[in-house]
Amino acid sequence: MKYVGETPQEDLATGERSTRNRVARSILDHGPSLVADLAKRLGLTQAAVRRHLDALVSDGVVEPREQRVYGARTRGRPAKVFALTDCGRDAFDQSYDKLAADALRWIAASGGDEALVAFARARMAAQSESYRAAVEAADLETRTQALAKALSADGYAATARSAPAPQQGEQLCQHHCPVAHVAEQFPQLCEAETEFFSSLLGTHVQRLATLAHGDGVCTTFVPRSGPTAPPQTSQNTHPASASTAGRNPA
């Protein structure tokens, strides 16, 4: 018998799982997040968010990390953010990694590194039409945001934001990568992507942080036109230009 004001245990469990999935999805879409930010985005109390995070950490879906600081570090204890683990990302990933990796190994064995580079560039060329149309339709000041929106439509959960001072430019952030695990093994995919970003935006770009190296987000610095301040990277980030971005996930 169901009494007013009481929830059956199975309904409660389903609701808990649904909210937990929302927490994990918010981290996927926005990158490593503070408890306060998650609570604001999801309309939950911080206590409720912490409870769901504890369960997600216990399940190996989420892990706490020290918040990355770009530029000068301020005094005080570093804030704790929560990021998806590889296991957590796999729950959202439908890219058939093993099949893709097997195919790329066959290409490498048959044609060597040149064949892999050619494939990676051809892959980006095949995807370029919608990206180029979105960027070219945007004003010069909003092209990075337009690219982020186009990337999000392909599952990269991308955002664009102003780079912290003293950098003069923007940061293109990819909070998810459908082929991240494959790209770790085959950096040619990353090199082609970085080259494409540079060509599309008409400027040299630089990777500051990568999913492949354990960062919670793939971050690309896009300088403004004219003289720019060099990007500030944290000790654990891995800057890479278009020619050296092969260690980053596509």
DAUR-V19614 format. One record per pair of residues at least 6 apart in sequence whose C-alpha atoms are under 7 Angstrom apart, sorted by sequence separation. I is the first residue (numbers start at 0). GAP is how many residues later the second one is. D is the distance in whole Angstrom. If there is no record, write none. Layout:
i->[I/I]
gap->[GAP/GAP]
d->[D/D]
This chain:
i->[26/38/55/56/151/162/182/197/208/210/38/107/150/161/162/182/197/209/210/106/107/134/137/161/162/208/209/106/148/160/161/208/209/35/38/147/159/160/208/34/66/134/147/159/160/207/65/66/133/134/147/159/206/207/65/66/133/158/159/206/207/34/65/66/144/158/205/206/34/64/65/144/157/158/204/205/63/64/130/133/143/157/204/205/63/64/156/157/204/63/155/156/204/62/63/130/155/156/61/62/155/61/62/155/61/62/155/60/61/154/60/147/59/207/60/61/59/60/143/183/208/207/208/207/208/206/207/19/179/206/205/206/205/206/205/204/205/211/204/211/206/209/210/209/174/173/174/172/173/172/173/33/172/33/171/172/194/32/33/170/171/193/31/32/170/171/31/32/170/31/169/170/190/193/30/169/190/168/169/190/168/190/167/168/189/190/26/27/167/189/26/189/192/187/189/186/189/167/186/189/166/167/186/188/166/165/166/183/166/183/182/182/119/123/131/119/123/179/179/116/120/178/115/119/176/100/96/94/94/96/92/96/28/82/30/29/28/27/27/70/69/70/69/69/68/31/30/30]
gap->[6/6/6/6/6/6/6/6/6/6/7/7/7/7/7/7/7/7/7/8/8/8/8/8/8/8/8/9/9/9/9/9/9/10/10/10/10/10/10/11/11/11/11/11/11/11/12/12/12/12/12/12/12/12/13/13/13/13/13/13/13/14/14/14/14/14/14/14/15/15/15/15/15/15/15/15/16/16/16/16/16/16/16/16/17/17/17/17/17/18/18/18/18/19/19/19/19/19/20/20/20/21/21/21/22/22/22/23/23/23/24/24/25/25/26/26/27/27/28/28/28/29/29/30/30/31/31/32/32/32/33/33/34/34/35/36/36/36/37/37/38/38/38/39/42/43/43/44/44/45/45/46/46/47/47/47/47/48/48/48/48/48/49/49/49/49/50/50/50/51/51/51/51/51/52/52/52/53/53/53/54/54/55/55/55/55/56/56/56/56/57/57/57/58/58/59/59/60/60/60/61/61/61/61/62/63/63/63/64/65/66/67/68/68/68/69/69/69/70/71/71/71/72/72/73/81/82/83/84/84/85/85/128/133/144/145/146/147/148/161/162/162/163/164/165/184/185/186]
d->[6/6/5/6/5/6/6/5/6/5/5/7/6/6/5/7/6/6/5/7/6/5/7/4/5/7/4/6/7/6/6/5/6/6/6/5/7/5/5/6/6/6/5/6/7/5/6/5/6/6/6/5/6/6/6/6/7/6/6/4/7/7/5/6/7/5/5/6/7/6/6/5/5/7/7/5/6/5/6/7/6/4/6/7/6/6/6/6/5/4/6/5/7/6/6/6/6/6/6/6/5/6/6/5/4/6/7/6/5/7/6/7/7/6/6/6/7/4/7/6/5/6/6/6/7/7/5/6/7/5/6/5/5/6/5/6/7/6/7/6/7/6/6/7/5/6/6/6/5/6/6/7/5/5/6/6/5/5/6/6/5/5/6/5/6/6/5/7/5/4/6/6/6/7/7/5/6/6/6/7/4/5/6/5/6/5/6/7/6/5/7/7/6/6/6/4/5/5/5/4/7/6/7/6/5/6/6/7/6/6/5/6/6/7/7/5/7/5/6/6/5/7/7/6/7/6/7/6/6/7/6/6/5/6/5/6/6/6/6/5/6/7/6/6/7/6/6/6]
